[in-house]
Amino acid sequence: MARMAASTGGVEEDASDGDWEYRPLHLPADVSRMTAAVRLAIQAEFGGWELSRVRLYPGGVRKVWLRRRRSKHMLPELSI
């Protein structure tokens, strides 16, 4: 699994649950809302992901869970 630079957040290992697969992302406090929104929009547009859950922690760190339907042929990943 590719990891991103600490300044833009990190990708954890993907998980799956029946018909859905999930991708958790950590967004550090120094990532603006606009930057986070653009990044999530890119994941949605090119990776087929949709927002499942967002959790805001003290200090401004966000954990975001993305999900997409599992398919027989996987969508290509973005190189980051």
C-alpha positions, 0 to 999 in steps of 0.5 A, a space after each residue: 500500500 502506498 503511503 503519502 507524505 505526513 503533511 498531506 495525511 496518510 493511508 492505512 490498509 484497506 479493509 472489506 466487509 461484504 459488498 463494500 471495501 473501506 479505506 481509512 485516511 488520516 488528515 493532520 491538523 495542518 491540512 485545511 478543509 479546502 485541501 481535504 475536500 479537494 483530496 476527497 473529491 479526487 478520490 471520489 472522481 478517479 477511485 470510485 470512493 465515497 465518504 462513509 464517516 469522518 471523525 474529528 479528534 482534539 487538536 484538529 486531526 481528522 480520520 476519514 473512512 471512504 468506501 466503494 462497492 466491491 467489484 470483480 475488476 478493481 479500479 486503478 489506484 491514484 499514484 500519490 
